[in-house]
Amino acid sequence: MGGSRVVVVGGGYGGSLVASLLDDVAEVTLVEPKDAFVHASAALRAAVDPVWEDRVFYGYDRLLTRGRVVRQRVERATSAGVQLADGTAVEADHLVLATGTAYPFPAKFLESETRVARARLARMREGLARAERVLVVGAGAVGLELAGELLDTFGHLRITLVDQAPDALTTGDYLPELRAAVHAQLDGRVDFVLGSRLGYLPPSDVGTYEPFAVETEAGVRVEAQMWFRCYGTVAASDYLAGDLAGARNGLGEVRVEPSLALTGHPGVWAVGDITDVRESKRASAARAHAEVVAANIRARVEGREPTATYAPAPERIVLPLGRTGGASQVMGPDGTRHVLGAEETSRIKGADLFSSEMAALFG
């Protein structure tokens, strides 16, 4: 038997699923500072529609039957276990790193308490109702999705999207038809200011109402009453210490084997955005990682050799632009890439944003 104390650091898409899949076979401790799981795929919809907040925040109280959820921040993690912010040490036979990436509000929340995050969302919506112009910095998937949600609910807004790249969606391996579909739906409603970064950021905090003016390095002036930062994900891994301090690459991601064990550390595993797997960071990938890691830890606990491995799925993107708009790039059964328009995108994700799956996981 490989010992059965499993410590999962981070209760996002990957971590919460690993914990629930191992609850029946191991002594599971899930460490997470937030009082509720945040369903990030629905967070941008909740930014504009308060009805959606109930589909964003899910309490952890029904996730595990035998295991426990500890509401703490991990200060240090080594292959032997973790040290919590209050000084408690939790030993692990298997350590699962699932802390993901930090990202600006409203796509993700830093707040640990749901009521604080909800209050911030409510203040933001009040500001959006008063605002006339909004600046979104970053024309990747998050910036475009946020622009689509804003236009859907606050039809009076003029949105300026600024990006240093020459076009929207330049970071992924995307077909020109995908960008064309996005432009067809947003041009005329969104002012794209491309090819130059901002000379400086607005003085106000993101998502708060406060009129300002900024300029791009190319000299284009942008005036607005509110702004959002939609770029710059950072792997949340600075708590790795001791024998794990050297497990990260230059981006802060941890290096993993196909089994998703950390390279050189057979008892430490990683899932989701914190891994160096070459694929776009998305919830569906984190959940697929979780299945592999749970199968491998289960094998160890039951005295078998772990054999599950992870291979990235073909790159795909499902990009809702509001409830009824959007564009997607998917891989057909024959291995060719296809771009789907608004109607199909809305069918895949736009209407429900996968919230029923989350409700099922969290009971």
N, C-alpha and C positions, 0 to 999 in steps of 0.2 A: 504493500500500500504506500503510495506517495501521500504524505500528510495531508490533512483535509482542511487546514485553516486558509481560507481564501480572503484576501483583502483587496477590494476594488476601490481605486482612488478616482472619484468622479462619477456622478450619477446622470450623465447625459445619455444620448441614444445608445452608445456602445456599452457603457458601464452598467446602466440599469438592466440591459438585456442579459449581459453575462451573469450578473448577480441573480436574476430570476431563474436563469437556466441551470444554475448550480445549486440553488436553494435546497433541493431534495437530496443532494449527495455530499455536500460539504458544509463546513461551518463558515458561513459567509458574513463578512462585515463590509458594508458599503459606506465609504466616507465621503460626505458631500456637504459643503457649507450652506447651500440653499435649502429653504424649507419646502421647496417643490421643484419637480422636474419642469424645465421650460422647453416646450415644443417649438423649437426655433423656426421650423418650416411654416408655422402659423403666426409667428410673432409679427411679421410685417402687416398681416391682415388685421391683427389686434391693434396695431399702431393706429389704424384709422377707424376701426369698428369695435366698440366696447363689448358687443354681444360675443365677440370671438375670444374675449379674455378667458372665459371658462374652458376654452379648448387649447389654451396655451399653458396654463399652470395646472400640474397634476401632483397631488401630495404623494409622498413616498410610503405612507402608512399601510397601503395594501399591496405593495410590490413583493415583499418577502413574507413567507409563512414562518420559517424557522430562523432565518438570518436576522441581522440587525442593521439599522441605518444610523450612522453616527453623524450628527450635524456639527462638523468641525472642518477646519482647514488643515491640510497636511503641511507641516513645516519642512520635514525631511523624509526622504524615502531612500532606503537601501534595499538590497536584495533580501535582507532578513526581515523587513517590515517597515512600519512608518512611525514617525513621531508626530503627534497632533499638536495644535497650537496651544492647548492647555497643558502640554508636557507629558501626556499619556503616551505610552508606547504600545503599539499593537503588532504582535509578531505574525508573520505570514509564512506558510509553506509555499503558497502561490500568490504573487503580487500582480495585480492587473492595473496598468496605467491607462486611464481613460479620461484625462483632464482636458483633452481637446485644444481649442484655440480661444484666445481672447479676441473679441470683436466689438466694435462700437455699437451702442444703443441706436435704434431699437431692434436691430437684428438679434442682439444678445443682451442680457442684463447682467450688470455687475452686482446689483443689489441681491443680498441673501434673503431678504424677506419679501414675500409676494405682495404684501400690502404696500410696501414702499415702491416696488416696481409698478404696481397698478396706479398708484397716485401719480407717479411720473408720467405714465401713459395718458392719464386723464388730463394733466396739465398740458401735455404736448398736443392733444386733440383740440383743446380750447384754443391754443395758439394757432393751430392750422386753420381753424374756422375764421380767425381774424386776419390771417396772413393773406397777402396777395401774390407774393413771389417767394419761391423756395429754391435754395441752392442744394443740389446733390453732388457731392464730390466723389467721383468714381463711377465709370460707366460699364462696370462688370455686371455679373448676374444680380448681385444684391442691389446695386444702385438702380438698375433697370426695373427690378421687381418692386422696389419701394416707389419709384416714380409711377408705375402702373397702379399701385394701390392708392397713392395720393390722388391721382387724377380720377380714379373710380369713385372715390367718396367725396373729395373736395374739388368738384368740377371747375370751380372758379379760379383755381391756382394756375399761375404760370411757373413752370419748372425749368431751371437751367441746370443742365448736366455737364460738369466739367471733367475732362480726363486728359492726362498728358499723352495718351496714345492717340493715333490718328483716327481711330474709330471705336465704336462700342465693341465689347466682347472680344478683345484681342488676346486674352491670356490663355484661352483653351484652344483645342484643336477643332475649331468650328468651321462649318461650311459657310461660304458667302451668302447662301440662301437664308441662313439663320439670321444673319445681321440684316438682310433685306427685309425679312418678315417683321423684325423688331422696328426698323425704321418706318415701314409702311404703317404700323400702328401708332407710333409715337411722334413722327415728324409732324410739325404744325401744332402739336400740343406741348412739345418739349423743345427748348432751345439747346441744341448740342454745341458746346464750346470745346472743341477737340484740338489735340496737338500741342497743348501747352499746359503746364501745371499752374496752380495758384502761386502767386508770389508770396503770399502769407495766408494763414487761416483766419477766419472771422474771430473776433474777440469773444463772442458769446459761446456758451456750451451748446453741444448738439441738441436739437429737439426742443430748444427754448425760444420763445418769441422775443426778439430784440433786433430792430432794424440795423443793417450794416451795409457797407460796400467793400468789395475786395477787387483785386485785379489779377489777371493771369500774368505769367512772365512775358507773354506776348503783348500785354497791354490792353487786353479786353476787360472792361469794367463790368462787374456784376453786382447789382443791388438786390437785396432780399431781406425778409424779416425772420427767416429761419433757415437753418442748414443742417445737413446730415453728412457724416463721413462714412463712406461705403468702400473702404479699401483698408489694407493693412492688417491681415490676420497674423497673429503671433502665437506660436505653439506655447501652451502653458506647461512648462516643464522645469522651471527654475528651482523647484523643490527637490530635484534629484541630487543626491549627495553620496559621499563615500564611494563605494564601488560602482555606483550608477552615474556618478558625475560625468564620466567620459562617454556615456552611451549615446550622446546627442550629436547631431550634425550641426552645421553652421546656422541652420534655421531654427535650431532648438527642437527639431523632431528627433525621435529615437529610432535607431537603426534596428530593423527587425528581419528575422528569417521568414521563409514562406509559411512556417508554422505560426508566425506572429509572436514567437518568443524573441526577447531582445538578444541580439548577437552577443554571444559569450555569456549569457545569463539564462540558463534553461528554466529557472523557476520564476522568471519575470516575463510578463506578457504585456502587449499593448494593443489597443483597439482605437479606431477612429482617427481624428485629425492629428493626433500627436505622433502617429507613425510616419516613417519616411516612404511609405508605399506610393509609387508614382501614379497618382490618379487624382481627380478633383475631389476636394473634401466635401462629402455630402452625407446626409443622415443614412441613406440606404447602404453606403459603403461601411459605415460604422456598425450597422446592424449585421451585415454580412461578416465583418471581422469578429463580432461577438459570437456568432455561431461557431466559427472555427476555434476560437480560444476556449469556449465552453466545452467543446468536444474534446480538445486536447487535455484540458485540466481534468475533466471527468475520467478520461482514460488513465491518467496518472494516479488519480485517487483510487481507481478500481484496479490498479496494478498492471495496466496494459501500457504498451508503447503508444505515444500520441502519433497519429498519422494524418490528421486533417491539415490541409494547406490552403492558402488563400492566393488566388490569382485575380488581378484587377479585371473587372468586367469591361466590355467595350465602353469607351467614353460616351456619356449621354448627358443631356441637360434638359430639364423640364422647367421652363421659365414662364410662370404666370405673369400676365400684365393686368392685374385686377381680376375680377370674378369671371369675366367672359373673354378676356384677351389672353395673348401669350404666344409663345413659339417654342418648339422643342426640336432637339436633334436626337434621333434614336437609331439603333442598329437593327436592320431587318434580319430575318432568319438566314438570308443568303449572304450576310456579312457586309452588305452595302449600307451606307448611312443615308437616312431620310430626314427631311425637315418637315415637321407637322405645324399646322397653323393654329389659329386661336381656338377653333372649335374642339379639335382633338386635345390640345393642351389643357383646356378647361375640363375636359372629360377625365384626363389622367390625374390632374392635381388641383386645378384651379378652384373647383367647387368645394372640395373637402379638405384639401391640404394634408391628407393622410391623418387627420385628427382621430378618426374612428379606431385606427390601429393603435394609437397611443392610449386612447381611453381603455382599450381592452388590456393592454399590458399593465396599466396602473390600476386596474380593477374599478 
